[in-house]
């Protein structure tokens, strides 16, 4: 939805456009989120619901604009070992770019992706620390816990945001998990080396994040 404003990280995912990415990182994303809000209003016209549940990692660098547009939003921050995330995101970028180009070098995509991801994390948590929203509007979740016991994590999220979780809703969640097991088509295994990245360098790049959020990432 953000891409309709031409202020979107989607374009850097599907094409190699470093000058656009550099420009985008200097922009106020509030106009993009105003467009986003109108988009949702069109989608829910004549079919209103209680709330929207949206998932998109690029919201992290846009937290200031997000809360300026949706001041009552609740945000779930999922913490995972960033070295696993970098390899996964790089793989996604390679797959998307190969849809639009015959020349995609994974060894070039890796360094580009890890720089963008590290900057997204830096900007997102700068907004978090500056109080872009009250602490009660954030829930920090361990990815490991989410994979190990998703229902328990969901219960904690509902409690955090003061939302009722009915037995019927939980039963529907359990049925969904039973019908959609993780890695049902086999696990996806990526390595940093595939994308020209070295673990010791990447670990240092994300050290500040890991030192702060490691309990959430691995408990």
BAGU-70172 format. One record per residue (C-alpha): z, y, x; residue in three letters. Coordinates in pm, whole numbers, padded with zeros to 5 digits, always signed. Example, Ala and Ser with C-alpha at 12.3 -4.5 7.8 and 13.67 -1.06 7.14 Angstrom:
<nodes>
+00780-00450+01230Ala/+00714-00106+01367Ser/
</nodes>
This chain:
<nodes>
+00000+00000+00000Unk/+00075+00241+00283Unk/-00279+00199+00417Unk/-00417+00396+00122Unk/-00262+00707+00276Unk/-00424+00632+00615Unk/-00072+00645+00762Unk/-00024+00275+00816Unk/+00047+00028+01096Unk/-00195-00210+00925Unk/-00487-00057+01111Unk/-00336-00137+01450Unk/-00284-00494+01334Unk/-00648-00551+01248Unk/-00824-00339+01514Unk/-00765-00221+01869Unk/-00715+00150+01801Unk/-00463+00277+02059Unk/-00540+00646+01999Unk/-00474+00605+01627Unk/-00150+00418+01698Unk/-00035+00691+01935Unk/-00116+00955+01674Unk/+00057+00759+01397Unk/+00381+00730+01591Unk/+00403+01111+01593Unk/+00352+01155+01219Unk/+00594+01219+00935Unk/+00547+00915+00711Unk/+00682+01085+00398Unk/+00333+01144+00248Unk/+00259+00773+00293Unk/+00572+00676+00103Unk/+00494+00922-00176Unk/+00161+00743-00213Unk/+00349+00412-00197Unk/+00573+00521-00484Unk/+00277+00620-00701Unk/+00114+00285-00624Unk/+00422+00100-00749Unk/+00437+00319-01059Unk/+00080+00222-01143Unk/+00156-00146-01089Unk/+00460-00141-01317Unk/+00297+00065-01591Unk/+00356-00116-01924Unk/+00547-00393-01746Unk/+00867-00235-01614Unk/+01121-00451-01433Unk/+01474-00410-01313Unk/+01380-00354-00947Unk/+01111-00410-00687Unk/+01170-00658-00404Unk/+00936-00581-00115Unk/+00897-00727+00232Unk/+00721-00553+00521Unk/+00837-00523+00884Unk/+00659-00185+00925Unk/+00923-00029+00697Unk/+01159-00032+00997Unk/+01003+00266+01181Unk/+00963+00440+00844Unk/+01326+00425+00730Unk/+01369+00802+00717Unk/+01064+00847+00494Unk/+01153+00540+00289Unk/+01497+00673+00196Unk/+01361+01023+00142Unk/+01133+00871-00121Unk/+01363+00597-00252Unk/+01718+00733-00199Unk/+01876+00444-00392Unk/+01690+00167-00204Unk/+01877-00125-00050Unk/+01742-00261+00279Unk/+01794-00608+00425Unk/+01764-00616+00805Unk/+01692-00966+00932Unk/+01792-01024+01294Unk/+01612-01278+01509Unk/+01560-01339+01880Unk/+01297-01070+01959Unk/+01117-01294+02208Unk/+01038-01533+01923Unk/+00927-01242+01708Unk/+00698-01095+01975Unk/+00508-01420+02019Unk/+00474-01465+01642Unk/+00357-01107+01581Unk/+00110-01126+01869Unk/-00034-01445+01722Unk/-00073-01272+01385Unk/-00250-00975+01544Unk/-00491-01205+01726Unk/-00571-01391+01403Unk/-00625-01069+01205Unk/-00842-00906+01470Unk/-01062-01212+01504Unk/-01151-01160+01138Unk/-01311-00827+01227Unk/-01418-00869+01590Unk/-01588-01126+01809Unk/-01401-01006+02118Unk/-01021-01038+02106Unk/-00822-01103+02423Unk/-00474-01248+02352Unk/-00364-01147+02703Unk/-00430-00783+02610Unk/-00284-00809+02260Unk/+00056-00928+02383Unk/+00150-00619+02589Unk/+00022-00391+02315Unk/+00224-00567+02045Unk/+00550-00581+02239Unk/+00532-00209+02315Unk/+00478-00129+01948Unk/+00752-00364+01833Unk/+01006-00227+02080Unk/+00925+00126+01968Unk/+00956+00030+01601Unk/+01301-00114+01670Unk/+01407+00195+01864Unk/+01298+00435+01591Unk/+01433+00224+01310Unk/+01782+00196+01453Unk/+01783+00561+01555Unk/+01736+00641+01185Unk/+02002+00384+01095Unk/+02251+00540+01337Unk/+02169+00891+01221Unk/+02274+00797+00867Unk/+01936+00797+00695Unk/+02125+00615+00415Unk/+02487+00515+00352Unk/+02594+00195+00534Unk/+02645+00019+00199Unk/+02270+00032+00139Unk/+02204-00200+00434Unk/+02267-00574+00466Unk/+02238-00732+00811Unk/+02127-01094+00799Unk/+02096-01360+01065Unk/+01756-01532+01061Unk/+01923-01849+01188Unk/+02169-01841+00897Unk/+01887-01769+00653Unk/+01696-02076+00768Unk/+02008-02294+00777Unk/+02152-02201+00436Unk/+01933-01956+00244Unk/+02131-01975-00079Unk/+02455-01881+00096Unk/+02283-01584+00261Unk/+02137-01475-00072Unk/+02482-01487-00229Unk/+02613-01260+00046Unk/+02327-01015-00004Unk/+02395-00998-00377Unk/+02765-00934-00311Unk/+02681-00668-00051Unk/+02472-00474-00301Unk/+02695-00539-00600Unk/+02432-00738-00789Unk/+02507-01024-01029Unk/+02369-01364-00932Unk/+02346-01587-01236Unk/+02350-01965-01224Unk/+02001-01968-01376Unk/+01865-01740-01103Unk/+02023-01949-00830Unk/+01879-02265-00985Unk/+01530-02112-00979Unk/+01579-02025-00613Unk/+01680-02381-00533Unk/+01373-02516-00713Unk/+01152-02278-00517Unk/+01302-02392-00186Unk/+01254-02756-00281Unk/+00889-02696-00367Unk/+00817-02474-00068Unk/+00991-02617+00239Unk/+00958-02423+00563Unk/+00688-02555+00798Unk/+00560-02801+00540Unk/+00227-02789+00722Unk/+00397-02835+01059Unk/+00584-02587+01280Unk/+00402-02298+01443Unk/+00477-02293+01814Unk/+00388-01985+02017Unk/+00464-01903+02378Unk/+00489-01566+02545Unk/+00254-01688+02818Unk/-00025-01723+02560Unk/-00017-01346+02528Unk/+00033-01246+02891Unk/+00407-01183+02857Unk/+00690-01292+03086Unk/+01028-01386+02932Unk/+01239-01207+03194Unk/+01054-00880+03140Unk/+01064-00908+02762Unk/+01433-00997+02762Unk/+01505-00679+02955Unk/+01285-00476+02720Unk/+01495-00582+02421Unk/+01832-00597+02597Unk/+01987-00305+02408Unk/+01891-00458+02073Unk/+02016-00804+02171Unk/+02346-00673+02307Unk/+02409-00496+01978Unk/+02278-00747+01725Unk/+02307-01083+01901Unk/+02589-01203+01669Unk/+02361-01143+01371Unk/+02061-01304+01541Unk/+02225-01632+01643Unk/+02546-01694+01445Unk/
</nodes>
